[in-house]
């Protein structure tokens, strides 16, 4: 059994379930099922439990936690379940249609990042090159253990550079690529980037991102 337990705010309803989650599953009391009748999760108010490691279920549990104002969440279960809940929290964006961060600044010189097999690490974001169609890793998160703290490896530091957030600030003289204007034309892209930077900073500091 996998579960999430909470430290909620005092002013929140312990039974709130977002409509997006209700639309995804069939509800019978405090139990939720997939459309084919398979159990999805159980809502115990201050605790959510599931027999599943389904990504959609984990995403829904994160949505519920956020809607209830849970300030801290304790996740138990298999390593895969804990890693996926951890990944979902890093990419949470309440303002996005699907509740997840969808945009980051791109750069012509994205590097290669991967999760070392022996480390407590996981790829948390991937992208697709518009030039080649090749999928690549954008970010790898390293979970803290007894020997080292948490860390994030990005495919490029340009995800956090002021020039990439606002090209009107100008670039160094050695930059010869023409600047893009996507961040200026699409404010939701910049908002998602700000949200990602916030999530990463809070997580590295050991603070909940929900």
N, C-alpha and C positions, 0 to 999 in steps of 0.2 A: 504494500500500500504506500502510495506517495501522498504527501500532504503539505499544505502551507498553513502556518499559524501566524497570528497577527498581534501587534500592539496597536489598536485602533485609536483614532481621535475620539474624544468623549461625545462630540456632537454629530456623529455619523450614524446612519441606519445600518445595523449589522446584517440586514437581509437584502440590501440593494444589489440588483443584478442589471447590468447595462442591457438595453434593448438589443444591441448587436449580438450579445451572448444568447439571449432568449431566442433570437432568430436562427441561431446556429444549431440549437439543440431542442429536443422535446422535453418539457418539464413535467414532472409528476411529484408534486409536493416539493421536497427539498432535494430530489434526485433529478439528474439531467442525463438524457440519453441521446445517442446519435439517431438520425432518422431511421436507420435499419434496426433500432432497438437495442444496440450494444450499449452497455453502461459507459457514461462519459465521466461524470464526477458527482460528488455529493456535497451539498452545502450545509454546513453545521453552524452557520452564523459567524463565529469567530475563527472558524477552521474550515478548510476545503480539502477534501480527500478524493483521490482518483486511483483506479486500478490501471490507468492508461499512461503511456509515454507519448501519446499523440501530440504533435506540435501544436495543432489547433486547440486542443484541450489546455495545454500549458499556457498558450497565449490568452485563452479565455480566463484562466485563473488569475493571470496578471491583470487583466482588464477589471475583474471583479475587485481585486485588492486595491487597485487605484481608485475605483469608483467609491469605495468605502473609506477612503482616506487612511488606509493602513500606513503607519509611519515606519514600521519595521516588520519584516516578514522572515520567518524561520522556515526553511525548506528541508524536508526529509524525503528520502527515497533512494532509488538507484542513482549511480553516478550520471547516467545519461539524462535522467529526469532533472537532477540538480543542475547539470550543466546547461540544459535547454532553458530552464527557468531563469538561470543566471544570464544567459544570452538575451532572452526576451526582455529582461529588465534593463539591460544596457541600451537596447534599441527602442525603448518605450517612448512614444510621443503622443500624449493625449489629444493633441490638436489635429493629428493626421486621420484620414478616413478609416484606416485599418488599425490605428493605435500604435503604429510602428514608424520609426524614422526611415524615410525613403530616399533622401538626398544628402550628398556631400559634395564639396567642390571636386572637380576632376582636374587632372594635370597630365601633360604629355609624358612625364617621366615617372610613372608609378613604379615602385620597386616591388620585389617579391617578398612576401611574408608568409610564414607557415607555422603551424603548431608543432614544436618538437615532440616526438612520440613519448619521451620519458617525462615530460613536464606536465603540470596541471594547467594545460592551455587548451584553448578552443578557438576556432575561427568564428567570429561573431558577425562579420559582414563580408559580403562578396559583391562584385560588380561585373559588368560586361563591357568590353571595349567596343565603342562604336566604330572604330577603325577596322578591327579584325574580327569582332564577334566572339573573342576568346573570354571565358570567365576567369576571374582572378580574385585573390583574397585582398580585401581592403583593410581588415583589422583582425588582430589576434589578441585575445585577452588571457593573461596569466593570473590564475587564482593564487591568493596568498597561501603559504604553507608555513611550517615551523621554521624554515630556513630563510625565506625571502617574502617580501610584501607583494601586493598586487601590482601588475604592470600591463601596459597596452603597447603593442607594436603596430604601427600604421604603415600602409604602403607608401605614403608620402607625408611629410610635415606640412604640405600645402593645405591639408584639411583644416589646419589651424592658423594659417598665415593671414595677416591683415589684408594683404594685396589680393588674395583669393576671395576673401569675404567681400571686399569692396575695391574693385580694380581702379576706381578713381583715385586711390591713394598713390598710385604709381609703383613701378617696379625698379629694381636695381638695373644699372646700365648694361649688365651682361645678359639680361633677359631679352631674347629676340622673337619669342612667340607673340603673335598679336593677342591682346587681352580679350576675353569673352565678356559678355554682358548678361549671362543667364542669371547671375545672382541679383542683378539690378532689376531685371524684367520679371522675375518670379520671387516675390518676397517670401513665399512659403518655403522656398529652397533655403534661403538664409535662416529662416526660423528653425528649420529642421537641423541645420548645421549648428546653430546656437544650442539647441536642445541636446544634440549629441555631445558637444563639448561639456555641457553642464552634467550630463549623466556620467561621462567618463571622470570628470573631476570629483564628483560626489562619491563615485564608487572607489576611486583610488584613495579617497580620504576616509573610507569606511562608513559613509553615510548612505542611507537608503535613497534610491532614485524614484520610488513610487510616489 
